[in-house]
Amino acid sequence: MVTTTCAIAGCGPAGAVLGLLLARAGIPVVVLEKHNDFLRDFRGDTIHPSTLELLDELGLVDEFLKLPHRKVSAVRIETTAGESVRLSLERIPSKFPFIAFMPQWDFLEFITQHAARFPSFTLLRNAEVTGLIEQDGAVRGLRYRDATGEHELRALLTVGADGRTAITRDSAKLPRLETSPPIDVFWFRLRRRPDEVAAVFGRIGPGLLLVMLDRSEYWQVAFVFPKGKGDEIRARGLDAFRADIVRVAPELDDRVGDIRSWDAVKLLTVKVDRLLRWHKPGYLAIGDAAHAMSPVGGLGINVAIQDATVAANVLWRPLSEGRVSDHDLEEVQRRRQRAVRIFQAVQGFVQTRILEPALMAKDTPSIPWIVKLIARTPVLRDIPPRFIALGIDRPRIETPDRYNPAS
């Protein structure tokens, strides 16, 4: 049995950033990652200006932006009838008026390598969390499995950052509110030509919707379809699937043949939920473990990182004093739940009022009037980009760097 001050289940964006921020404050922290590496296809990889600002506060952004990435400052929506609108991040109030597209594994390696410079940080790879340790009505740590067998890790605080299928959340038996998004998504890659415009594209056709994300060498494509229709689309065959792609994005005609089997097409079952209470004595859930987000807007990573930032801001001092109370944990939820509710409400509006009608349309749908109004009205056009790029509360880092006397 091993003990630490803070045990974090899951080394996704929330777990990695929380581990870094607590470790720099001198707090012993152990982060457990189920796999040996971070190489997962189709994990979100949109690093928004809000996250770049936090990296700037840590003095890491210049080094971070030396890693291979793609800067995208515009979102374009086009229909097969020739309508189009463009929303730009170029006017948002930030040093970083762009979204950085970078594979999530590169982001996580970068964060954990910097965290490892602090002696109070430990990353356990190949460590699968199997449950919580509870005693006298409080969580006292977690159980995990690795190549050598079953282990216990005792901790003053256990944080569930293990995603939308969180083992820790289920073990904690916290009350949850679930919704039923009307969409699912097929993800796949297609080659991108160097002369194609750097942007995020939304393509709308009769009953068809594609989102094309610029990854420099390739397009990451989201084929959006009504909830539960994945098997029906597969049953029609790959030729019909390729034809649907070309109908809404004709310029991809010379590349859809690269989809040679359904193995290249991954299903993302869209799930949205939110814990009504994020904590119990000795335990806190953050990120997707506390609130699974829709893929609309690519907000999930950055919302999770803001959760981690606020959690570190609230908890570093009590943890450094060897204590953590229900009031401390409740304060993290109090500071974050308003933003999460707003994000999920906006995503729900987009899904039911814009995406679902487009997918039900028999003829080429028009771009929704509200989108055109926003894009054409100077006082309104910067609101959606700012909302996506910076979030609601825009938390700042308040944890000290105990290893830097100048901090």
N, C-alpha and C positions, 0 to 999 in steps of 0.2 A: 504494500500500500504506500502510495506517495501522497504528499500534501502540497498544496499551493494556496495562494491567496485567491486567484481567479482562474477558473477553468472555463475555456470557451469551446463549445462543441461546434465544429464547422469552420473551415478556413476559406469561406467565400469572402466577398468584399466587406461585409459587416464584421465578421470574425477577425479577418486580417487587420483591418484598420483599428478596431478596438484593441487588439493585442498590441499593435504598435504604440498607440497613444497611452495605454496603461504602462507598458514597459518603459517608455521614455520618462514616465513619472516615477520610476523606480519600484513599481508594484510587481511582485512575482506573478507571472501569467503563463499558463500552458494552453496552447491552441492545438486541438486535435483535428486532423484531416484524415478522412476515410481512405483516401487514395495515396499513392506514392508521389503523384505529381498533380498538376492542375489542368492537364490537357483534356478538356471536354469540348466536343463540337457543339456549336450553337448555344453556348452560354452568352449572355448579354455582354456586349463589349463597347457600349457607348459611355464614354467618360465626359460628363457634362461640365460646363464652366463652374458650377458649384463645387465639384470635386477638384477641379484644377486649382481653384482658389484655396482650398484646404491644403493641397500639396504645396502651394506657394507659401502659405503660412509656416509650413514645416521646413521650408528652404529646399524642397525636393523637386519643384516643378521643372526647372531647367534640365536637370538630369533625366527626369521622366520623359520629357518631350524629345529627348534624343533617341528614345526607343522608336522603332518603326511604327508609324501610325498614319492616319489619314485625317486631315482637318476638313470638316464640312460645316459650312455656314448658311446653307439654304435648304429648305424643304420645298419641293415642287409637286403639285398635284395635277395630273392630266387625265383627261377622259379620251375615249376612242372617238368622240365627236369633235375633238379639237379644242375643248375648253382647257384652260390652265390657270393656276394661281401659284404665286411664289411667296413664301414666308421666309424672312431673313433674321439671322442672329446678329447681324453686323452692328445693330444699334443698341444691343443690350448693355447695361452699365456694368461692364466687367473688363478686366485686362485680357480676358480670353473669350472673344466673341465667336466661338466655334465649338463644335462637339468633336472630341478626339476619338476616332474609331481605332481601337487597339484590342487584339485578342485578350480575353480576360485572364488567360494563363500568364501573359506577360505582365499584366497589372499586378496579379497576386504574387508572382515571383519578385517583382520590384518591391512591393510593400513588405513581404516577409524577409527579404534580404536586408532591408534597412532595419526592420524590427530586431533581427538577429544580432545586430551590433550592440544591442543593450543586454547586459548580463542577466536581467530579470525575465527575458523572453525565451520560451521554449516552444518549438513546433514539433509535434509528434505526427509523423506521416504513417500511413498504413494503420491508423488507429481508428477503428470503427466504434463509435459510441453506441452502446446497447441499452442504456437506461440511466436513471437517476438513483442516487443513494439518498434515501429519506429516513430521517430519524427524529422522533419527537415533534412531528408535524412540520419539519423544515427540510429543505434540500441541503445535503451536506457534501455533495460532489457527484461524480458520475462513474459509471462502469464502462469499460471499453475492451475491445478485443483486438489483438494484433497477432503476428506470426508466432509469438511465444505463448499465447493463451489469453485467459481472462484476467483483467486487472481492475483495481479501484483507484480512483484519483479523488482524494478528499480536498474540498475547497471551501473557503469562506463564502464565495459567490460562484455560482455556476450560471453561465450565459448560454442560452440556446440560440446559435446562429447557424443552425443546420438546415435551413431552407424550408421550402413549402411542404416537404414530407417529413418534418422534424420529428425525430425520435424523442427528443427531450420535451417538446411541446405536448406530445401525446402522453408521455409519462407523467407530466405535471398536471394533466387533466384540467387545463384551463378552459373557461367557456369561450366559444368561438361563434362568430357570425359568418355564414357562407352565402355567397350569391351565385347566380347561374349566368355567366357571360354567354352571349349568343354566338360566339365564334370559337373556332379552333384554327390552327395554323400548320401548314406544311413548310418546313425550312429546307432550302437547298442552295447550292452554289452554282453560278454560271460565270464563265470567263468575262472579263471586262476589258474593253479596248482602251489604250492609253488616251485616245482622242475624245472619249466620252466625258460629258460634263460631270464634275465632282459635286454630287448632291445626294440627298435622300429623295427618292421618287415614290409617289403614290400613283398607281395606275388603276383607273376605274373603267370597266366595260360592262356589258349586259350580264348581270349576275356574277361578275368577276372582279376581284380586287387583288392587286399585287403591291407589295412594298419592296423597293429595291434600295439596299443599303450599300454605299460605296466602300469597298474594302481594298481599294487600289488595284490589286491584281485580279480581283473577282467581285462580282455582285453577290451579296448575301440576299437571297430573295425569300420573302414571306408570301406564301399563297394562302390568302385568308378565305375561309369557307364557313358555312353555317355549322353550328355546334353538332357534333355527332355524325357528320356526313363523310368522314374520312374513308370508311370502308366502301361506301358507294362510289367515291371518286376512284379509289384503287380498282374496284371491280370493272370500271369502264376501260381501264387499261392505260398504259403509258402513252400510247399515241394520242389518245383523247386528252390526256393531261398536258402533253406538250402543245397540242393545238390550242388549248385554252390559254396557255401562257402567251403564245404568239398572237392570239386574238387581241389581247390587251396590251402587249408590248411587242409590236412587230419587229423591232430592231434585234430581238433576241432569236429570230428565226434561224440564224446560222450557228446557234449555240445550244439550243434545247436538246439536240442530239447527244450532248454530253451526259444527259440524264439517262443512263443505260439500264438502271434497275431501280426498284423502289427502295433499295438499301441506301441510295443517295438522297432519299427524301425522308426527313425526320418529322415525326408528328409532335407538335407542341399542343398539349391539351390545356387550354386556357382555364386557369383556376384563380378565383379571387375570393379571399376571405380575410377576416380580421379578428384577432383575439379581443374579447371584451375586457379582459384583464391580462396584462402582459407579464405578470409576476406572481410569485408566491414566496414565502420566507426562504431566502437563500437562492432563489432562481429568478432570472429575467430572460425574456425572449425579445430578440430584435431582428430587424430585416424581414426576410420572407417567412421566418418562423413566427413572427408576430403578425404579419400582414402580407399575404401573397398578392402581388400586383399583376395587373394585366400587362401585356407587352406594349400596349398603346403608349407612344411617346418615349419608349425606352427608359422609363423612369426608375425601374426597380433598383438598379445598382446604386444610383445616386441617393435615393431615399434611404436605402440600407446604410450607406456610408454616413448620412446625416444622423441616423439613429445611433450609430457607433460613436460619432463625435459627441452627441449630447450625453450618451451613457457615460463616456469617459469624463466629460465635464462635471457631471453630477457625482460620480462615484469615486473618482481618484482620491479625494481627500478622506472620506470615511474608510476606504479600503487601506489607505496608507496608515490609518490609525487602528487597523485590525477590527473593524466593525462594518456592518451594513444593515440598515433597517428597512422595514417595509415602506416607511415614508420615503427613503432614498429611492427605492425602486419605483414607487408610485410617481415620484417626481419625474423620472425619465419618461414614463408613459404620458404624464400630463403635458410635458413639453412637446411631445412628438405626435400625439394622437390627432390633434386638429389638422396638421398638415397631411397626415395619412388619409384622413377622412375626406379632405378636399380633393386630394389626388385621385382617390378611388371614385369619388362622385363624378369628377370630370371625365375619367376614363370610361365610366359607365355611360355617361351622356354620349360620348363619341361612339361607343359600341352600339347603343340602341337607336340613336337618332341619325347617325351618319353611316356606319359600317353595315349594320343589319339591313336598312332599306336598300343600300347599294347592292347587296348580295341577293336581295329578293326581286330586284328589277328585271323585267323581261326585255326592255329596251335599254339603250345606253343611258345611264342616269346622268343628270346634270350635277355639277358640283353644288353641294348644298348652299342655299342662299346665305346662310349665316357665315360660311367660310369665305364666300366672295365679298360679303360686306366687311368682314374683318380685314381681309387682304387689301381692300381698296380705301379704307378709312384710316388716315394717318394716326388719329388718336387711339385707334383700336389695334392696328396691325402689329404693334410690338408687344401686346399683352400675351398671346400664346407663346412666342419665342422666349419671352422672359420667364413665364411660368415653367416651361419645360427646362430651360437652361439653369435657372437659379433656385427654383422651388419656392416655398412659402416663407419659411422662417430664416433661412440662410444662416445656420449656426456657425460660430467661429470656435477655434480651438482655444480652450482655457487651461488645458493640462500643462504643467511645467516640464521642462527638460532637466531632470535632476543630474544629468551627466554633463551638462553644459553650464558652467558657472555664469555665463553671460545671459542665460535665458531668464 
